[in-house]
Amino acid sequence: MNRFGLLGKNISYSFSQGYFTQKFEDLGLTDYSYENFDIQHITEFKSVLAQKHLQGLNVTIPYKQEVIPFLDELDPIADKIGAVNTIKFMEHGLKGFNTDAYGFQKSLERFLKPHHKNALILGTGGASKAIRFVLDELGIANTYVSRRKQNGQYTYQDIDKSVIEKNTLIINCTPLGTFPNIQDKPELPYQYIGSKHLLYDLTYNPEKTAFLAAGEANGAIICNGAQMLVHQAEKAWGIWNKS
């Protein structure tokens, strides 16, 4: 038996379980399974590790950073980002990887235009670290937006017409707007968003969040996180199968 799974909190909505269960079926891998390990605190991760036949795990909110102390080794990209979303069970221990960065870049690139030179990253959690890594690699200047004031960051109260007009790429890394709270969205002056803007939401459920709908209503190009998830899942599958 080859067992894989997703580590997270309140993850009954998970994309990964459905995706990999279908993948195993399509590939005829009858002795492969994928399950959710829904834990309320990272200390419960030890009980997950006690399970038999585990080959690999995906990691989602809120444990992409908290899981790192439990790992024996980090891939260089995961180390640089400071967040892990894929774990491979090796002979010598657990190795952490980050495939969010790969998935985000693959899904973003087709929408980018030369004028997308500055970006706002909404939220400062584990997922946002992979987003910043990619934007830095692409040479796109970026600034975090958080509810709390910190050096080098904006608060939502700081976001005015000039900030919106300068930052034509806006990426939502917060869970705001995720099902079932689909009316929620980050507090931005959406009236200043226009046709030069690209709004990207890491959320995929619902398909069009209130954040994306507000941008689209003002002429922005929009993209959700569905393709990012497909790309990062395939990258994780490659990592688990690489000897």
C-alpha positions as MATLAB code, in Angstrom:
seq = 'MNRFGLLGKNISYSFSQGYFTQKFEDLGLTDYSYENFDIQHITEFKSVLAQKHLQGLNVTIPYKQEVIPFLDELDPIADKIGAVNTIKFMEHGLKGFNTDAYGFQKSLERFLKPHHKNALILGTGGASKAIRFVLDELGIANTYVSRRKQNGQYTYQDIDKSVIEKNTLIINCTPLGTFPNIQDKPELPYQYIGSKHLLYDLTYNPEKTAFLAAGEANGAIICNGAQMLVHQAEKAWGIWNKS';
ca = [
       0.000    0.000    0.000;
       1.239    3.500   -0.913;
      -0.415    6.231    1.115;
      -0.344    9.955    0.442;
      -2.282   12.780    2.027;
      -2.884   16.413    2.867;
      -1.937   17.974    6.186;
      -4.033   20.976    7.152;
      -6.785   22.394    9.321;
     -10.483   22.325    8.397;
      -9.715   20.885    4.967;
     -12.875   19.008    4.048;
     -13.062   21.228    0.922;
      -9.628   20.008   -0.234;
      -8.728   20.054   -3.928;
      -5.855   17.625   -3.422;
      -7.811   14.597   -2.254;
     -10.159   14.642   -5.223;
      -7.352   15.367   -7.683;
      -5.023   12.594   -6.570;
      -7.785   10.029   -6.033;
      -8.834   10.573   -9.655;
      -5.212   10.501  -10.806;
      -4.559    7.158   -9.125;
      -7.726    5.764  -10.699;
      -6.752    7.027  -14.164;
      -3.276    5.484  -13.805;
      -4.671    2.184  -12.555;
      -2.799    2.520   -9.258;
      -5.164    0.410   -7.168;
      -2.769    0.173   -4.218;
      -2.418    3.977   -3.908;
      -4.591    6.156   -1.665;
      -4.836    9.838   -0.739;
      -6.491   11.078    2.443;
      -6.941   14.228    4.490;
      -5.065   14.547    7.784;
      -7.105   17.289    9.403;
      -5.380   18.392   12.606;
      -6.188   21.278   14.927;
      -2.599   21.905   16.060;
       0.823   21.132   14.577;
       1.733   19.009   17.622;
      -0.749   16.426   16.281;
       1.560   15.947   13.291;
       3.390   13.281   15.321;
       0.283   11.103   15.241;
       0.200   11.453   11.433;
       3.834   10.379   11.211;
       2.985    7.262   13.217;
       0.734    6.074   10.363;
       2.043    3.180    8.275;
       2.920    3.171    4.571;
       3.044    6.972    4.132;
       5.088    7.991    1.090;
       4.363   11.709    0.846;
       2.261   14.597    2.085;
       1.013   17.912    0.844;
       0.779   20.712    3.416;
      -1.750   23.543    3.419;
      -2.968   26.377    5.666;
      -1.918   26.956    8.406;
       1.062   24.583    8.637;
       3.370   25.490    5.725;
       5.824   27.159    8.101;
       4.976   25.350   11.332;
       5.828   21.945    9.847;
       9.468   22.861    9.099;
      10.916   21.999   12.559;
       9.618   18.433   12.121;
      11.606   17.910    8.905;
      15.122   16.525    8.521;
      16.013   18.325    5.295;
      14.793   21.188    3.096;
      15.072   21.526   -0.650;
      16.992   24.770   -1.448;
      13.920   26.516   -2.897;
      11.776   25.631    0.136;
      14.588   26.817    2.383;
      14.807   30.159    0.566;
      11.029   30.650    0.613;
      10.670   29.572    4.238;
       7.552   27.493    3.616;
       6.853   23.860    2.720;
       3.833   22.433    0.927;
       5.213   19.016   -0.072;
       6.941   16.385    2.070;
       8.725   13.317    0.762;
       9.362   10.367    3.064;
      12.996    9.386    2.450;
      15.058    6.534    3.856;
      16.974    9.004    6.022;
      13.962   11.088    7.092;
      11.536   13.747    5.897;
      12.445   16.233    3.166;
      10.416   19.403    2.565;
       9.778   21.019   -0.812;
       7.800   24.001   -2.077;
       5.822   23.444   -5.279;
       3.549   26.471   -4.716;
       6.150   28.725   -6.342;
       6.303   26.543   -9.465;
       2.506   26.314   -9.669;
       2.018   30.050   -9.217;
       4.610   30.996  -11.830;
       3.237   28.550  -14.412;
      -0.318   29.830  -13.952;
       0.635   33.543  -13.830;
       3.027   33.908  -16.752;
       0.462   33.746  -19.552;
      -1.386   36.764  -18.110;
       1.619   39.021  -17.515;
       2.093   42.144  -19.592;
       5.128   44.483  -19.708;
       3.319   47.073  -17.551;
       2.939   44.641  -14.636;
       6.036   45.995  -12.908;
       4.692   46.435   -9.361;
       2.578   44.102   -7.246;
       0.659   44.029   -3.986;
       0.663   40.748   -2.044;
      -2.392   40.612    0.217;
      -1.571   38.550    3.300;
       1.697   37.438    4.876;
       1.156   33.708    5.563;
       3.063   30.711    4.211;
       1.530   30.887    0.729;
       2.530   34.544    0.352;
       6.196   33.629    0.764;
       6.124   31.489   -2.382;
       4.367   34.313   -4.238;
       7.063   36.818   -3.225;
       9.792   34.359   -4.280;
       8.298   34.113   -7.785;
       7.762   37.868   -8.168;
      11.364   38.492   -7.098;
      12.561   35.902   -9.631;
      10.504   37.636  -12.371;
      11.828   41.073  -11.419;
       8.419   42.392  -10.321;
       8.695   44.797   -7.374;
       6.285   43.772   -4.620;
       4.935   44.914   -1.271;
       3.031   42.978    1.387;
      -0.326   44.270    2.613;
      -1.255   43.230    6.144;
      -3.771   44.164    8.816;
      -0.894   45.029   11.164;
       1.642   47.787   10.608;
       5.167   46.529    9.868;
       8.216   48.076    8.253;
       8.251   47.765    4.496;
       4.574   46.802    4.336;
       1.276   48.514    3.748;
      -1.790   48.193    5.938;
      -5.162   48.145    4.176;
      -5.726   51.690    5.417;
      -2.608   52.770    3.473;
      -4.016   51.652    0.132;
      -5.210   54.703   -1.779;
      -5.667   55.713   -5.431;
      -1.942   56.222   -6.073;
      -0.977   52.847   -4.578;
      -3.625   51.023   -6.626;
      -2.668   52.813   -9.847;
       1.024   52.014   -9.367;
       0.499   48.344   -8.499;
      -1.241   46.820  -11.508;
      -0.779   43.262  -10.221;
      -2.689   42.384   -7.031;
      -2.511   38.878   -5.543;
      -4.833   37.730   -2.771;
      -3.105   35.233   -0.483;
      -5.675   35.554    2.302;
      -8.566   33.093    2.803;
     -11.095   35.952    2.503;
     -13.893   34.988    0.130;
     -13.378   31.233    0.414;
     -16.533   29.105    0.633;
     -18.779   29.399    2.617;
     -17.966   33.087    3.325;
     -18.140   34.011   -0.330;
     -19.209   37.642    0.211;
     -15.954   38.513    1.981;
     -13.111   40.264    0.193;
      -9.994   42.267    1.112;
     -10.737   45.897    1.979;
      -9.415   47.777   -1.045;
     -10.600   50.874   -2.932;
     -11.775   48.788   -5.900;
     -13.048   51.884   -7.720;
      -9.452   52.686   -8.692;
      -8.850   49.320  -10.363;
      -8.941   49.459  -14.167;
      -8.230   47.586  -17.381;
      -4.455   47.542  -16.824;
      -4.853   45.549  -13.619;
      -4.389   41.810  -13.200;
      -6.057   40.375  -10.092;
      -5.013   36.900   -8.978;
      -6.706   35.000   -6.147;
      -5.114   31.867   -4.709;
      -8.623   30.735   -3.750;
     -10.395   28.424   -6.198;
     -13.657   27.849   -4.318;
     -15.727   29.704   -5.427;
     -14.351   29.921   -8.949;
     -14.900   33.690   -8.996;
     -14.411   35.227   -5.551;
     -15.872   38.582   -4.523;
     -12.315   40.000   -4.885;
     -12.082   38.816   -8.515;
     -15.649   39.861   -9.337;
     -15.009   43.395   -8.039;
     -11.887   43.665  -10.199;
     -13.577   42.224  -13.283;
     -16.452   44.702  -12.924;
     -13.882   47.480  -13.407;
     -12.237   45.879  -16.433;
      -9.376   43.987  -14.759;
      -8.058   40.651  -16.016;
      -8.684   37.982  -13.373;
      -7.293   34.554  -12.519;
      -8.062   32.133   -9.695;
      -5.831   29.505   -8.097;
      -7.207   26.412   -9.855;
      -4.394   26.047  -12.405;
      -1.777   26.827   -9.757;
      -3.080   23.853   -7.776;
      -2.909   21.540  -10.781;
       0.673   22.583  -11.574;
       1.850   22.298   -7.951;
       0.130   18.917   -7.554;
       1.862   17.532  -10.653;
       5.184   18.876   -9.413;
       4.605   17.150   -6.053;
       3.757   13.882   -7.821;
       7.054   14.139   -9.699;
       8.950   14.687   -6.437;
       7.319   11.676   -4.756;
       8.172    9.428   -7.714;
      11.745   10.587   -8.215;
      14.247    8.131   -6.772;
];
